[in-house]
């Protein structure tokens, strides 16, 4: 199903939680490792 919304939440300096909502209402959460030097403002 197509993704209708994506949100990123910074968990630590090296990880973020990606929250994805599909048009059918399915919610998927993924913990992702961020590259070295990645700043929180890059997630916006």
N, C-alpha and C positions, 0 to 999 in steps of 0.2 A: 504494500500500500504506500502511496506517496506520503512523504513527511510533511506535516503542516507546521511544526514548530520545533526548534532546536534551542537548547539553553546549555550554557557551560557554567559550572560552579567550581571555583578553585578549591581544591581539597588540601593541597600542600604546595610547596614551592616547585615540586616536580610532577604533580598530578592534578588532573581536573576530572570532574564528573560530567559526562555528556548526557543530557536528558533529551530524548527525542519522542515526539508525539506524532502519530500517524493520523491521517484523515479518518480512519476507522475507529480511533480512540485508543489504540494500542500504545502503551508507554514502554520505552526501552531505555535502560540506563547502562552506560559503559564507563568504566574507569580507564582513563587514557594517560599514558606517560607523556610529559611535555619535554620538548627538546631543551637542552641547556641554553640558558639565556632568554628563554621564553618569558615574557612579562604578562601580568594579569590584564593589562590594557589590550593586549593582542587578542584576547578572548572576546572582546566586545565587538 
